[in-house]
Structures are given as C-alpha cells and as structure tokens.
C-alpha cells in the first residue's frame, strides 16, 4: 500500500489544551517509500523550526513551507539512486491546528 496517515498532538504543560494537533495523509506514488519518509519526518522537521512556535502567522507558515522543502530535500538524499528519484513521490494533505488556527495545506 502506498498511502499512509499520521495523527499526532502535543498537550500544553497544564494538560488543559493542545499546543498543536497534526493530521497528515500521505499519498505515495511509485512505491511507499516517499510516503513513509514524509510520514516519519515532516512533522518533526516543522516543529524543530523555531519559527513554528511564533505567534506570527507568517512565521508559522514559513516554518511549514520550510518543513515541506527540507523534508523533500532530505528524502531525495536518503532514498537511493539518481534514477529511482524520478519514479517516486508523495502528495500530502496536512491539517495542522496551532495557536487556535487551522492550517490546511494541500
């Protein structure tokens, strides 16, 4: 199966709310490797960016965009040969709730 999903969340320290909730659907193309890689790395790449934790919408959006780009670059570095890169890929539908704002990225 080439499609995968991921659900993750982090609660606030007082356990009364969520810092973020992440729902991702990863539609693999040409095999499951790209979907699995994105599933395993995209969220961590996004939340490790200090800009993600900002109150500024533009910073959060930049962190999400950088997370996509950096995950893509690292995936290509880690998934094999030059020729193989042209046959695999992944489409991602991401629902990320942070700072009481819903980010829907298609």
N, C-alpha and C positions, 0 to 999 in steps of 0.2 A: 504494500500500500504506500502510495506516495504522499498522502495527505496526513497532516498531524495537527494537534492543537495543544495549547498550553494555557493554564489558568494559574495565576499567582497573585498574591496580595501581601501587603505588609501593614500591620496594625500600628496605630500610634502608641507611644510608650504607655499611655494611660489605658490602653485597650478599649477605648470608647469610640474609636473611629478608624478609618483606614487611611494610611498615608498614600497608598496607591492600590489600584486593582488593575490587573493586566489580563486580557483575554486575546489570544492570538490564534489565528487559523493559518496554517502554512500549507499551501498547495504546491507540491513538488512537481517538477517537470523533468522527464528523462531519468527518473530514479528518485529514491527517497533521501539521498544524501544531502542535498541542498536544504530540503525542508527540515531534516533532523538537525543540521548545523544551525540554521536560523532559529529553530525552536530552542536549542540549547544555549545560544549565545546572545540573541538580540536583546532580551530584557536586561541582562547583566551589563551589556555594553551601554545601554541607555542610562541606567540608574547609576553607573560609575562616573558619568559625566556630571561634574558639579553644577552645570547649568540646569540640569533636570530639576534640582531641588530649589530652584529660584521661584519667587513669587511672580516673576515677569513671564508672561505668556510667550513672548518672542524667544526668551532663553530656553524655556521648556521645549518649544517647537524645534529650536536649533539642536538641542540635545537628542530629540527623537530622530531628526534628519541625520545627524552625525552617527547615531546608533545604527541606522539602516546602512549608511555608506560604509562605515567601519566594519560592520558585520559582513557585508558583501566582499570587501577587500580581503579580510581575513579568511573568509570561506574559500575564495579563489586561491589563496596561498596554501591552504591546508587540504584541499580536496583532490589533489592529484595532478595529472599531466596537462599540458597545454591543450591537446585535442579534447580531452574529457570536459574541459571547461565550457566548450561550446554546446554541449549536449545536456547540461543540467541547469536547473534554475528553480526559483521558487517565487510564487506570488503570495503576498502576506496581507491579511486583513487583520488590523490591530485595533483593539478597543482599549484605551488606557484612561483610567479615571484618576486624576491627580489634582489636588488643590480645589476640589469640588467642581472641576471642569472635566468634561468628557472630550477626549481627543479620539477621533475616529479616522484612521489612516488606511487608505485603500491603495 
